Amino acid sequence: MLLLPSVVCLRWSSSTVEAAKPVTASPDITDAVQEQTGSRKTTRFISPEFIIPRGMKADFPTKNHVERMDMLRRRSVMDIPEFYVGSILSVLTADPYAPGKYQKFVGICIKRGGYGLGATFTLRNVLNEQGIEICYELYNPTIHQVQVLKLQKSVDPHMVYLRDALPEYSTVDFNFQPVQHNPQDPVPILDTKVLLKPPPWYWRWERVELQGIDREHMRQNHLSQKRLDKMDNHRKPWMEFDLMYEYDTTKVEEDVIKDMEYFQNVVRRKKETVTSEKATEEEKT
């Protein structure tokens, strides 16, 4: 998730069906929040799917430009808000077999993946004591609305460990009321330490340095001495000092902002052309 003070880098279940109506999309064409200070614009947030993964930033620049333009066209008809892993979202999708032809799912975002038009995000919720996860394609045309009910940001890059945590950490009420957030305020940090259920687990979480897991509780209650002895062999304390782990994405961000400005200019010119044509027709009549 890229939080930029200026330009800085770094299966459906019937129980989930809820009738709803589509909401008119916001006119914003991008979730990049821009503030005008004199003649200088600063970008506060760039959605992570716009940033090309390391090793692919120089490949097919024309393809990357065309794909970004397609993403911006999609954003021009549907508002894709700013959200992070840990945020509580409500997603409305078209479903011809659901009441009202629409289906609504509410859950906590546990993972974001992919880039470009292949970007995805996964929501998790516990319904009727059954954990349900839905992986959405962010630019899927069947999505009618993505609403942020509570904007917050996890201390970890993902929250897949909620699959092995107690159900209360993943349970979200479908009638959850939106929590207002001032765009000028920093994004709240979700620093809750979750308690894991007894093994077997989806992954060997003792081998992963994740801050959202109560590691002390895990050591005392769920790990045998044999697993404790092996745990230190998989630690990577040098990662926080690895300067090459992330690459400088300044050039990529400049290309993204340039494409956003170009698309805005194209939309503005089209609106001006339509307005002038309507004025001409009114004069003729």
QUIKA-V362980 format. One record per pair of residues at least 6 apart in sequence whose ideal C-beta (glycine too) atoms are under 7 Angstrom apart, sorted by sequence separation. I is the first residue (numbers start at 1). J is the second residue. If there is no record, write none. Layout:
BEGIN
<<I | J> <I | J>>
END
This chain:
BEGIN
<<83 | 89> <95 | 101> <114 | 120> <239 | 245> <34 | 41> <35 | 42> <94 | 101> <95 | 102> <113 | 120> <124 | 131> <125 | 132> <136 | 143> <162 | 169> <2 | 10> <94 | 102> <95 | 103> <162 | 170> <205 | 213> <34 | 43> <35 | 44> <93 | 102> <112 | 121> <124 | 133> <196 | 205> <219 | 228> <92 | 102> <93 | 103> <111 | 121> <123 | 133> <32 | 43> <33 | 44> <111 | 122> <122 | 133> <123 | 134> <33 | 45> <52 | 64> <92 | 104> <109 | 121> <110 | 122> <206 | 218> <32 | 45> <109 | 122> <122 | 135> <205 | 218> <31 | 45> <32 | 46> <90 | 104> <91 | 105> <109 | 123> <110 | 124> <108 | 123> <120 | 135> <121 | 136> <31 | 47> <90 | 106> <107 | 123> <108 | 124> <120 | 136> <107 | 124> <120 | 137> <121 | 138> <196 | 213> <206 | 223> <50 | 68> <89 | 107> <105 | 123> <107 | 125> <120 | 138> <194 | 212> <106 | 125> <119 | 138> <193 | 212> <194 | 213> <195 | 214> <88 | 108> <89 | 109> <119 | 139> <192 | 212> <193 | 213> <194 | 214> <193 | 214> <206 | 227> <86 | 108> <87 | 109> <117 | 139> <195 | 217> <196 | 218> <86 | 109> <199 | 222> <85 | 109> <198 | 222> <207 | 231> <85 | 110> <169 | 194> <206 | 231> <83 | 109> <85 | 111> <196 | 222> <85 | 112> <149 | 176> <207 | 234> <105 | 134> <149 | 178> <150 | 179> <165 | 194> <166 | 195> <149 | 179> <151 | 181> <165 | 195> <165 | 196> <166 | 197> <91 | 123> <131 | 163> <162 | 194> <164 | 196> <165 | 197> <161 | 194> <164 | 197> <89 | 123> <153 | 187> <155 | 189> <152 | 187> <153 | 188> <155 | 190> <6 | 42> <7 | 43> <151 | 187> <152 | 188> <153 | 189> <154 | 190> <155 | 191> <45 | 82> <153 | 190> <164 | 201> <124 | 162> <129 | 167> <152 | 190> <164 | 202> <4 | 43> <131 | 170> <163 | 202> <4 | 44> <4 | 45> <126 | 167> <164 | 205> <3 | 45> <4 | 46> <30 | 72> <102 | 144> <160 | 202> <2 | 45> <29 | 72> <106 | 149> <2 | 46> <126 | 170> <161 | 205> <30 | 75> <71 | 116> <91 | 136> <125 | 170> <126 | 171> <2 | 48> <29 | 75> <71 | 117> <124 | 170> <125 | 171> <1 | 48> <29 | 76> <70 | 117> <111 | 158> <125 | 172> <94 | 142> <110 | 158> <2 | 51> <31 | 80> <67 | 116> <93 | 142> <110 | 159> <111 | 160> <161 | 210> <31 | 81> <67 | 117> <93 | 143> <94 | 144> <110 | 160> <28 | 79> <31 | 82> <93 | 144> <161 | 212> <25 | 77> <91 | 143> <92 | 144> <110 | 162> <161 | 213> <25 | 78> <26 | 79> <92 | 145> <159 | 212> <25 | 79> <156 | 210> <91 | 146> <156 | 211> <155 | 211> <156 | 212> <89 | 146> <90 | 147> <155 | 212> <80 | 138> <89 | 147> <154 | 212> <89 | 148> <90 | 149> <89 | 149> <87 | 148> <88 | 149> <53 | 115> <88 | 150> <108 | 170> <52 | 115> <87 | 150> <48 | 112> <51 | 115> <87 | 151> <108 | 172> <49 | 114> <74 | 139> <78 | 143> <81 | 146> <83 | 148> <87 | 152> <107 | 172> <49 | 115> <80 | 146> <86 | 152> <106 | 172> <49 | 116> <81 | 148> <86 | 153> <71 | 139> <83 | 151> <86 | 154> <106 | 174> <84 | 153> <85 | 154> <22 | 92> <49 | 119> <84 | 154> <106 | 176> <20 | 92> <85 | 157> <85 | 158> <86 | 159> <85 | 159> <21 | 100> <19 | 99> <20 | 100> <22 | 102> <17 | 98> <19 | 100> <21 | 102> <17 | 99> <20 | 102> <1 | 84> <19 | 102> <1 | 85> <20 | 104> <88 | 172> <17 | 103> <18 | 104> <16 | 103> <88 | 176> <16 | 105> <49 | 138> <84 | 187> <86 | 190> <16 | 127> <15 | 127> <15 | 128> <16 | 132> <13 | 132> <22 | 144> <23 | 145> <22 | 145> <33 | 183> <1 | 153> <18 | 174> <3 | 187> <72 | 259> <68 | 256> <72 | 260> <69 | 259> <68 | 259> <72 | 263> <76 | 267> <54 | 247> <65 | 259> <69 | 263> <57 | 252> <51 | 249> <52 | 252> <51 | 252> <50 | 256> <46 | 253> <46 | 256> <43 | 257> <32 | 260> <30 | 260> <29 | 263> <29 | 264> <10 | 246> <29 | 267> <9 | 248> <9 | 249> <9 | 250> <7 | 250> <9 | 253> <7 | 253>>
END
